[in-house]
């Protein structure tokens, strides 16, 4: 038995196996710098620029934004409830997507709130209807595809799960089948970030036991997801690529199936992430919001029972000139896939508040890129 194997054995004896994958001892200055990148976006409170992911990432981090944080959540509540609960369909394009609604529910849970009351019940019903519509698009024979993606489908299940809202076994079953029969997907496989989001949804369902009839399938699917993510690790240490690595690590950190392979992969990923942080690779607020939790040994699954009393360091604005801290209206994102021939590389321009889903949709509009 090697050194890491012996460590795993000892940890198992102490009941600490779930903690074998951690990203610890990261320079606090680097972490603070990441948080400072989010502060300018928290001043942008127009409906099209509000991003629940920013709030979730900050609440699961070791950092806080003080009064600005509370004001941002208040703005999210006003905007989302007004737009999603309005009976006016004349401006449906301006309404948040169901993926954004799911993130909004995660934001409420990050503040230790359970969605409830008449307004809350309507939001839950909207998200459940979205999942039912997507289930219908996939079809009884599983030959179809979600109108959006399996990423959003998984995110919707996760958001309802952390609020202890049960979805029908058939809804969970569609995601389970997709993971079990990946080869039948249009691309033949899930991207790493989609696998990770599906795994986070499964982890929540398993811990909450909301779908006991699917428990065995969920356990098997979790193992399959972990195995596929580990196989997707690059020689540099990233899972898929640098930007899908934080979400993958969120899943692996919550893993109840620690192995020597997992421990080795996490050490390698930590080294790759630290190198990326040193080179300031993380600038997009969505990517930062997915990264900050793992630097605090947290994941979206922790929203089942969030610790809202944990001490967090107050962020101070970066000491830079106004021109350096100015938030641009648009950012450029380059998508690169080297595992296919010919290799794929395409750049898109999207608003700064865009989610990963928005980036993928934009790329799909103007190139041969497709995602699940």
Secondary structure, DSSP 8 states (H G I E B T S, - for coil): --HHHHHHHHHHHTT-GGGSS------HHHHHHHHHHHHGGGG--STTT--HHHHHHHHTSSEE-THHHHHHHHHHHHHHHHHHS-S--TTGGGS--HHHHHHHHHHHHHTT----HHHHHHHHHHHHHHHHHHHHHH-TTS-S--SS-HHHHHHHHHHHHHTT----HHHHHHHHHHHHTGGGSSSSS--HHHHHHHHHHHHHHHHHTS-GGGHHHHHHHHHHHHHHHHHTB-TTS-BSSHHHHHHHHHHHHT-S---HHHHHHHHHHHHHHHHHHHTT---SHHHHHHHHHHTTT--GGGGGG--TTS--EE-------HHHH---SEEEEEEEE-SSSS-EEEEEEEETT--HHHHHHHHHHHSS----
